[in-house]
Amino acid sequence: MLSSWREIRLEQLVTLQRGFDITKAEQTAGCYPVISSSGTKSYHGAFKVNGPGVVIGRKGTLGTVFFSAGDFWPHDTTLWVKEFHGNDPLFCYYFLKTMGFERYDVGASNPTLNRNHIHGLLVRVPEIGTQRRIASILSAYDDLIENNTRRIEILEEMARRLYEEWFVQFRFPGYEGVEFKESELGLIPEGWRLTTVAETFEILGGHPLKE
């Protein structure tokens, strides 16, 4: 119940630390993710932090939150959780995603998040058992979303390959008995013709939604 949740400062939930600078030229081949404010863009042969860990976008892209189950390298453009203070790391990840850290931008020309400005924020959190139950439920939904996303990607790739097979290579069902003719684009099946999008259908602009 919410009445059992305690109010604490954010720094009592997690202690944030600035990440470590590293250039692409300094990185070597490896399996450790280098997590920047926009996520994992490369992998390195060394790591700075033992997983599991949570990373927050500090510079450029603010408020983004990433979870790493294994060891990782938090980039200088991020803040990473140095201490969880006995709280569940996965729960902290989901909780920090709700904080809207982009509201605490202190940068002049480049968006910047200062850990000292957010450490004092008051938050309400449950005890560790409830934290783990919440994290387990949300993680199960994330796994389901990821699996469905993979299935959609597979289906999209299958549709792309089928289109290429039928309408580019012309190997559609029964193509063996079809006569082909020359065209500006090469051989096409008899009965087919070359045309343009404009000749095939009309494209109209959308309309603004009415209040």
N, C-alpha and C positions, 0 to 999 in steps of 0.2 A: 504494500500500500504506500501511496505517496507520503502519508504521514510519517512513515518510518524512514524516509529519506532524510539525510542530514545536509545542512547547508555549510559549505566550506569554501575557501578560496581556491581558485584554479590551481595554484602552486601546491596545494595540499593534495590535489588529485594527481597532478603530474608536474614534474620539474622539466622545463624546456631549456634546451641548449642550442646554440647556433651551430650549423653544420660546418663541414670542412671543405675548403676550396680544392678543386682539382680540375685541370684542363683536359680536353680530349687527348692532347698530345702526351699527357702524363699517364694516361690510362693504358694498362696492359690487358692482354686477353685473359678473361676469367669469367667466373660465374656469379660474382657478387654484384647486385644491382646498385647503380649510382642513381639515387633518387633526388631529383631536383624539384622545384616548385611546380613543375608540370608533369611530374611522374618519372618513371624509369625510362630513360632514353638510351642508356648504355650499360655495359657490364665491365667490371674491373677485376684484376687478379688479386686485389686486397680489399679488406673491409675495415671500417672504423668502429662499428657498433654491432654487438651481438643481438640477434633476434630472440624473441619477437620484438618488433619496434614499431613506433608510429612517427610519421614525419608530416610536418605542416609547411605549406608554402609561405616563405618569409619575404621574398623579394620578387617583383614582377607579377607573378600569379599568387594572389593572397587567398588564404582560407582553404586551399586544397588540402586534403588529408589523405595520407597513404599508409597502408599497413604492410609490414614485411614480416613474414613468418620466420625467415632465416636471417643470417648476418647480412649487413648492408653498409653502404657508404652514403650518409646523408650529405647532400651538396651544400655549399655555402649559401645557396639561395633558400635554404630551409631552416626550420627549427625542428629538432628531434627530441623525443622524450628520453631524458637522461635517467629519470627515476619515476617509477609508477607508484611508489609509496604503498605497496601491497594491493593495489587495485588491479583488476583484470585488464591486460593490455588490449584484448580485442574489444572489450566494452569501452575502454577509453577511446579507441579508434572511432567507434560508432558515435560516442558521445561528443567527441571533438568535431565531428562532421556537422553537428547541429549548432555549433557556436557562431557561425557567421563571422569569422575573423576578418573578412574583407571590410567590415565596418570600422575596424580599428587601424586603418591606413594612416601612417604618420609621414609618408614620403612626400617630398615636394614635387619632383618630376617623375620619379619612379616609385610605384606602389611599394610600401615597406611595412612590415609588421615588427613591432618592438616587443620582445617577450616581457619586458618590465611593465609594459602597459596592460598586458592581459593576465599576468600572474595573479593580480589582485582581484580579478573578476569573481563575483560570488556565483556558485553553482550548487545545485542540489543533486546528490547521488545516493544510490542505495548501498546496502551492505554487499560484501563480496559474493555471497551466494546468489543474490538477485542479479548482480552484475553478470555473473556467468550464465545464468538462465537467459537473460536478455541477449547477451552476445551469441549464445547458441542458436536462438531463434532467428536472429537477424542474419547470422552466418549461413544458416540453412536456406534462407530466402536468396541470399547472394549466390550460393552454389547453384540453386535452381535457375536463377537468371543467367548465370554464366553458361550452364549446360544448354539452356534454350537458345542463347546467343550463338553458341557453337553449332547447334543444329540448323539455325537459320543461315549461318555462313555456309554450311555444307550444302544446304538446299539451293542457295543462291549460286554457288559454284557449279552445282549440277545443272541448274537452269542455263547458266552461261555457256557451259560446255555443250549442252543440248542445242542451244540456239546456233552456236558456231558449227556444230556437226550438220544441222539441217539446212541452215540458211546462208552459211558461208562456204562450207565444203560441199553442200548439196547432197549429203549422204542421208537423206530422209528415207522413211520406210517406202520401199518400192522404187527407189531411184535407179536401180539396175535396168529397169525397162523404160526409162524416160529418155527421150531425145534431147540433145543440148544444142544450143545455137550460139554464135558469136555475138558479143555486145561490147560496148565501150569499156566495160569492167571485166571482160573475159567471157568464158563460157557460162551461160545460164540456162536453166531448163526451158524447153519449148512451152509457150503459153505464159511465160513470165515476161515482164517488161520493166524497163528502167524508168523511174519517175523521181520526183522530188517530194520532200516533206510538204511543201506548200501546195503541191498538186494533189496530195493524198488526203490531207485533212487540214482543218482550219484551227489555228491556235488563238485563243482569246485570253485577254488579261483578266485577273481576278477582280473582285469587288470588295471594298472595305466593309467590315462588319458594322451593322447598324446597332446603335446603343439601344 
